[in-house]
Amino acid sequence: MSRKTLTGAFAAILVAGTASAAIAADDIKIGNLVDYTGATSTVSKPFSEGKIDAFNWINAHGGINGKQITADTVDYSYQAPRAIAAYKRWVSEFGAVAIAGWGTADTEALVGFLAKDEMPYYSGSYSAHLTDPTGKSGVVKAPAPYNFFYNVSYSDALRGMLQWAAEDWKKQGKEGKPKYVHMGDNHPYPNAARKAGEEYAKELGFDVLPAIQYSLAPADFKAQCLTLKESGANYAYLGNTAGSNISLLKSCETVGVEAQFMANIWGFDESAAEAAGSAADGVVWVVGSATWQDDAPGMKLVHEIAGGDGYRPVHYVRGVCTAFYMKEAMEWADKNGGVTGPNIKQGMYQKTDWVPAGLEGVCFPSTWTPEDHRGTIDMYVYQGEVKDGKFAMNRLAETRIDRRPEWLGW
């Protein structure tokens, strides 16, 4: 298992698998799961850097009411068994009170453990399956009372893009029903939003075509692109992460696919656009926070956290937001009985339309309740533009999804 030591303002750091560092008795221990070497590394790296830089900044500016955060960071290479092994060690040996997690397959596999251990888990997975804390929806395998994430869920993000697509079809003056297709690997992550997207597409008047499978690992996807071209799909959702989608976009450009691609939040970003080149032109995707160059009050703090070393991609900013929601929940817990899992969980329910202090205009206002862990239902819809070899991000819409009770959990 790969290991990474966090540097900077931490008073004491544990490298994964060691126990030699001295840790103060009142330090706040958290597990930090990252993928630096696996299938999702291209997007996990900036997100994880945002978390780590934020934890360092928090420690350098008073910690959690004077207590320092000690993070044990484990690179699990996007392999769920490694994530589960790391989690068990964090609980049994390390003494973690909260986890900053990552992927969908591993996060969903841990739901039962988290509830039993009363362990707050802030994932990089935005699966709607994690948003039902009581199981009342009847559509989740198990209640997820200790799962939290900052962002619109994958399902609601796709619903938002489908709203845009329906309006786009009308603006173009096209006749008949637009055709929609879901694309992605047969894996919990790309599948997380499939049902939500297909059902909502039908509701909006799309013809829904059979899904097309392509792997999370980059490959030559000309065969899938030919299938897509022959299907006549007008709008295609890319459910995989950026590395795989770069390959697909290039392959589809080669065979002359004309469908409008819509990528999930981890499926496209500035780095992916640079790698995809001209194939990135026109891709639509969801962004869950302000971007590096936005004129938002809180971007001053984000730039300070980043150390002023230049541009950071969209995933970095969401990593910062995630860390700061953890921070404020732990601060509340510390003042209300101590930094324990149940108290941190209660800390998540103390505010409505909550934006962490200093990050105004950066993180979308979020509200978690004991019955509904859909923190935010807001998103930006962006479209990529490649002109003269240069990539630009153009915001098409700021979209809010209805918080329908029947959409909880899927």
Phi, psi and omega in degrees: 000131179291151182228146178221127177269130176281140180239171177113235192271002180295134177288325179208136184234137171256126170278140183309128175092358179241163179218032186269338184287139177282132182237129179296147185299329182261011173296151179258115186264129176229146170273145182226109184263130181223159172239101177258347188227005183252199188293338182249019187297328184296331179257334178292325183301306181295322178299314181294322176297323177297316177299310185296315178299322179293317178298320178298315180297317179301315179297323181285348182237043172100355177062215178259091184053043178094349180265138181274145173275130172246115184252135175253107186263128181235125171273112185257007175056028178060037178245111187306319179300325177292323178296317180295320178296318178297318180299313181300323178290321178299324181282313189277330186244319189277327181082034180295146175252350177199159180233135167261104189262195183219269200279167183287311183301315181288320180296315180294328178291336184267354188308313181295319177299317183297317179295317180295318183272357183053054186246108176298134187228114182256100191266164167270358172274131179248031180297132178297340178297341182269002189261358181256098185283343184250343185083009184292339182293332181077003182250352181262153180293325180205149175301151181235067187290341183249012179262131178222151167208150173265113172155162167292145181294161176305319183294313181291328176297317178293320176301320178297318178292326178292325173301314178299316183298319179298319178291322179298319179298317180293318181298328180282353179070024181286150179259157179077186181273135173288151180256134183238142177220138174269134178231141178163173179286161173276079190210150183306327183290300179293336180281346188303324184255004188298308182299315181300316181294314183294320180292318181289325176300317177298317180299325181277356175100015177277151162276125182261122183265162177300140181297152178243127185264135170215150193283154174295333177278135178303143182197182173275113186251029181300323180298314179295322180293323176295321176298317178298315181298315182292334181289337183076018181300138177267327181227126183235125179269127178261110186270351181274175178277176193300318183303315178291320183292328176302313179297318181294315181300318179295316180297319182290328175296321182299321184263005172081033176293136181247006180295151174277116180274138176233117185257147175291173190295331176266001188267355182199146177193188183298318181293321178296320179297318179298319181288326182281338179065226184297338180291346180279349184296124176093351181297135177254138178206171183260137174239131189256020178193178169296157178256168190307322185262005179291146179270070179248143182307318185286349180292338175299317178292319179300316179297322178294318178299321182285350177083009177066028184264023176106183189304140172237141182286172186301326183292327179302316184296320178293329175297320177296313179303314181303313181297324183282331171294319175302314181305309186288328175293321179290325176298317177297315180300317181301327181270357185227054174109352178115159184276081176243165180304307180301323180288323176297317177303313178297327178299333180286346184256008190274345185228154172242152184046053191271124170237127181303144181303131180093349183246029179300132180081356180260302179268138176294141175306133188228148179221121173249139176232164178299344181255347188209114180259024170280091188301309180229153177237019181253152179198161169255141172254122181245159173227136178277146178226128176249117182223124182055038177078003181248142183259137176230148177255121181245122179283122180269324186198153165251116191243140173240131179266145174298140176271067183292132177303323183286351177268355180299127174090356178206000000 
